[in-house]
Amino acid sequence: MTGKAKPKKHTTKEIAAKIDAATTNRGGGKAGLADRSGIEKGGHAKFECPLCKTTVPDLKSMQIHHEARHPKIPYEEEKLVNRHSTVAAVESSKPRPGVRGSLKK
């Protein structure tokens, strides 16, 4: 309860958070699935662990993963699989959707 006939107002911080949540790509939906799986462009996960095939975005994360999951095996950067260099970008023959997602012209 806010008091006598005083409407509750939204703060600038709350409005900015809502705008950020609405406009930032969080990786959901079909486009996010393709991005996570690395089918078209390799996705956000750039490196793949040669031992367990886990994907990570950078070398530091891979080193942390390796120390946690494979402590008995020495870490060697040259054995990592760079998924961005192995997957070629595929050109789609489908027309791109318009501003609101409609394929109609």
C-alpha positions as CSV (number, residue, x, y, z in Angstrom):
1,M,0.0,0.0,0.0
2,T,1.4,3.3,-1.0
3,G,-0.8,5.7,1.0
4,K,-3.8,8.0,0.4
5,A,-4.6,8.1,-3.3
6,K,-0.9,8.2,-4.3
7,P,-0.3,6.1,-7.4
8,K,2.7,3.9,-7.4
9,K,5.3,5.1,-9.9
10,H,8.0,3.1,-11.7
11,T,11.6,4.1,-11.1
12,T,14.0,4.9,-13.9
13,K,16.1,1.9,-13.0
14,E,13.1,-0.4,-13.3
15,I,12.1,1.0,-16.7
16,A,15.7,0.8,-18.0
17,A,15.8,-2.9,-16.8
18,K,12.6,-3.6,-18.6
19,I,13.8,-2.0,-21.8
20,D,17.1,-3.9,-21.6
21,A,15.3,-7.2,-21.1
22,A,13.0,-6.5,-24.0
23,T,15.7,-5.5,-26.5
24,T,18.7,-7.6,-25.6
25,N,19.1,-11.0,-27.4
26,R,19.1,-13.6,-24.6
27,G,19.5,-16.6,-27.0
28,G,16.0,-18.0,-26.8
29,G,13.8,-19.3,-29.6
30,K,14.8,-20.8,-32.9
31,A,17.6,-18.3,-33.6
32,G,19.0,-18.9,-30.2
33,L,18.8,-22.7,-30.7
34,A,20.8,-22.4,-33.9
35,D,23.3,-20.1,-32.2
36,R,23.8,-22.4,-29.2
37,S,24.2,-25.5,-31.3
38,G,26.6,-23.9,-33.7
39,I,24.9,-25.1,-36.9
40,E,25.3,-22.0,-39.0
41,K,28.1,-19.8,-37.7
42,G,29.6,-21.8,-34.8
43,G,27.5,-20.1,-32.2
44,H,28.8,-18.3,-29.1
45,A,30.8,-21.4,-28.1
46,K,34.0,-21.0,-29.9
47,F,36.1,-23.8,-28.4
48,E,35.4,-27.5,-27.9
49,C,37.0,-29.7,-25.4
50,P,38.7,-32.6,-27.2
51,L,38.1,-35.0,-24.2
52,C,34.4,-34.5,-23.4
53,K,33.2,-32.3,-26.4
54,T,32.0,-29.5,-24.0
55,T,31.9,-26.1,-25.7
56,V,33.0,-22.8,-24.1
57,P,33.3,-19.2,-25.4
58,D,36.9,-18.4,-24.6
59,L,40.3,-19.9,-23.6
60,K,40.0,-18.8,-20.0
61,S,36.7,-20.6,-19.6
62,M,38.2,-23.7,-21.3
63,Q,41.2,-23.6,-18.8
64,I,38.8,-23.4,-15.9
65,H,36.7,-26.3,-17.3
66,H,39.8,-28.4,-17.9
67,E,41.1,-27.9,-14.4
68,A,37.7,-28.8,-12.9
69,R,36.8,-31.7,-15.1
70,H,40.1,-33.3,-16.2
71,P,42.6,-32.6,-13.4
72,K,44.8,-35.6,-14.1
73,I,45.4,-34.7,-17.8
74,P,47.7,-31.8,-18.6
75,Y,46.1,-28.8,-20.3
76,E,47.3,-28.2,-23.9
77,E,45.9,-25.3,-25.8
78,E,47.0,-26.6,-29.2
79,K,44.6,-29.6,-28.9
80,L,41.5,-27.5,-28.6
81,V,39.0,-27.5,-31.4
82,N,38.2,-24.0,-32.7
83,R,34.5,-24.4,-33.9
84,H,34.4,-21.0,-35.7
85,S,37.2,-22.0,-38.0
86,T,35.8,-25.4,-38.8
87,V,32.1,-24.4,-39.5
88,A,31.5,-22.3,-42.6
89,A,28.7,-19.8,-42.7
90,V,25.8,-21.1,-44.8
91,E,24.0,-18.7,-47.1
92,S,20.2,-19.2,-46.9
93,S,18.2,-19.0,-50.1
94,K,15.1,-18.0,-48.1
95,P,14.0,-14.4,-48.1
96,R,14.7,-12.5,-44.9
97,P,11.7,-11.5,-42.9
98,G,10.5,-7.9,-42.9
99,V,10.6,-5.5,-39.9
100,R,7.8,-7.3,-38.0
101,G,8.8,-10.8,-39.0
102,S,6.4,-11.2,-41.9
103,L,7.6,-13.0,-45.1
104,K,4.9,-11.2,-47.1
105,K,5.8,-8.4,-49.4
